[in-house]
């Protein structure tokens, strides 16, 4: 799946066009969210904007962090929700007990494979999360799209996009032995972001047309007009 979708050869479209596609979906893995995805994106971004008015890159990160969920759309093959959303974790090393539904990993051949079931597995201490293979999901997909677009967003933004569903790390403190110094700095921003991702959800609707010009200006600042998806 990573090889298939990582080729980014399905469509070319803008960031905002992708936001609009997400209007058709609701994340079944999120019990706190009944609104279309674009509502969550804008609520997250606007809450960050209120508290961090000078960090425009973080506002935009709030808007785009979940755009990888476009994999649910029929033009991307209508992948099932289990293949797109939910918590992520490293593969190639032991499954930490903080991973949701950890007990089911006992059915995975890697669980008893001595090459993969140790704390480090195939990795080395402090190797950096860039060198760690994560379970596939919308996080990694949007990270690939952003990276290949040559975005000028800072590394902290890409870190947030790639690891915001990596709850064993930023909620439970697992896998920190794989992090390098840049990861540790970026994790501080992910902790800041996470509270807005989780706790900015509200029944109060965002006036999309009112805020759209601001976010279009940020998209223009940090991204090309069209991206490969």
N, C-alpha and C positions, 0 to 999 in steps of 0.2 A: 504493500500500500504506500509506503514511503517512497519507493522508487517510482510508482505510478503517478502519484500526485506531486512529488517533488520535482518533476520535470517542468511544471508550470507552463503547460502548453495547451490549456483548455480554452482560455479566453483572455482578452485584454480589456480591462475596464478601470475606471477610476476608483479611488477610495470611497467617495460618496455613493457611487453606483452600487458598490458592494454593501454599504450601509443600508441602502434601500431594499436590496434583495432580502436582507435579514428580517424585514417586516413580516415575512411570511412564516416565521418560525418562533416557537417557544422551546426553551431548553427544558426537557423533561427531567433532567438531573438536578434542577434547581427548584426546591420546594417553595422558595420565597418569591419566585418571579412568575407572574401570570401574564405580564404584558409582552408585546412583541420585543424582539431583541434590540431593535433600534432605540426603544425607550430605555432599556438598561444601559446601553452605550452612552446615551446623552445624559442620563441621570448621574452616571459615574463621572463623566467628563465635567459636568457643571458643578458637581459637589467638589471636585478637585480644584476647579477654577476659582471657586469661592474662597477656599482656604489657602491656595497657593497661586495667587494672581500673577506672579512673575515667572512661573514655570510653565510656559506655554507648551513645551514639549510633553509635559506630563498631562496637560489637558488633552492633547491629541492622542496620547497613549491610552487614556481612558476611553476615548471614542473608538479606537481601532482594536483594542486588545482581544475582542472576541470575534473579529471578522473571519477567522478561520472556520467558524461554524457555517460558512457558505458551502462547505462540503455537504451539508444536508440538502442543498438545492438540487432539483432534478437535472440542471445543466452540468452538475458536477458528479452525477451518478446517484444522487439521492441516497447517500450513505446512511445506514442506520445510526440512531443517536449513540448507541453504545460504542461505535467506532469513531466518534467525533468529540463527544463531551465527557465530562467526568475527570477524576483526579489522574495525574500522571506520576510516573516514577521511573527510575533508571532500570535498565535491563543490563545483564552482564555481570551482576553482582547480587549479593543476597537481598531478598525482598524484606524490607524493614517491617516490623510489626505494626507500625503506624499507618501503613497503607490500608485504605478502606477495603473491607472484605479480605483481609490478609489470609484468613484460613483457607481460602480457595486456591491459594498458590501451591498447596500441597499436591494438587493435581497437575501442576506444571512440571515437565521434565527437568527444567532448569533448577527446580527446588532441591533436587538431590544430585545435581551435577557438580562435582568438586571444582570444576573450572569456573563455575558461576555462583556458587552458594556461599562464598566467603564474604567478609565485609568489603574487601577491595575487589574481589573477582578478577576481571580482566584489566582493571585500572590500577593506577598508582596513587599514593597519597598526595593530595594537592594538585592533581593533574589538571583541574579546571573543568567546569561543567560543559564547556564547549567541546570537550573531548569525551563526553559521556553520552551514550545512546539512550534517549528517553523513549518511553512508550508513545506510540503515535496518537495524535489528537489534534484538535483545532489550534492549540498553542504552537506546536512545532510547525504546522502548516503556515500560519500567519507570520511566524518568524522567518520562514524561508521566503515568503512573498516579499516581506519588507526588506530583508537582507539583499535579495537579488535585484530589488528595485534601486539599489544604491541610495537608500534613504539617508538623510543627514541627521536623523534622530540620534541622540547620544546612546552609548552602549547600555546605559541603565534602562532606557526605553525598550530596547530589544530584549534585555534580560527579563523585564516585566512581562512582555508579550509571550516569551518562550516558557516562563516558569510560573505563571500566575495560578495554574492548576496543580502545581507541584507542592501539594499540601504537606506531605511528609517533611519537606525542607522548611517551608516558611511558617508552618503551624507547629510542627513537632520537633524541629531541629535535627532531623535525620539527614544523613549523607553530607554533613558539613566537612567531613574528612576528605571529600573529593574536590572541595572548592579551592580556588586560588585567591590571591589578594583582590583582584578585580571583582570576582564573584562576591566577596565579602562586602565590598563597598556598594555594589549594586543591590545586594540583598537588603540594605537599609532602605533603599527606595521602594523595593517590592513590599516591605512591611508597611510603609506609608500607603502605598497604592492599595494594598489588600483590604484595608478597612473601608475604602470607598467602593471597591468592587463588591464587598459583602453587605455593607450597611447603608448604601445610598439608595436602595430600592424603595420606591414610594408609589402610591396611587396618584400622586400629583403629576399630571402630564406635563411634559416639556413642550413649549411652543417651538416646534421644529423650524418653522420659517423665520422666527425671530433670531435663533442662534445659528442658523445655517451659514450666514455670511462669515461669521467669525471662524467657524471650523473649516470652511472652504479656504479661507486665507491661510490657516495653519497647514492644511493639506498641500497647498501650493508652495508653502515655504519649505516643507520637509520631504515632499515626494514629487516624482514626475507626474504628468497629467494622466498617463495610463500606466498600469502595472500588469505584468503577466501573472496569471493565476492558474 
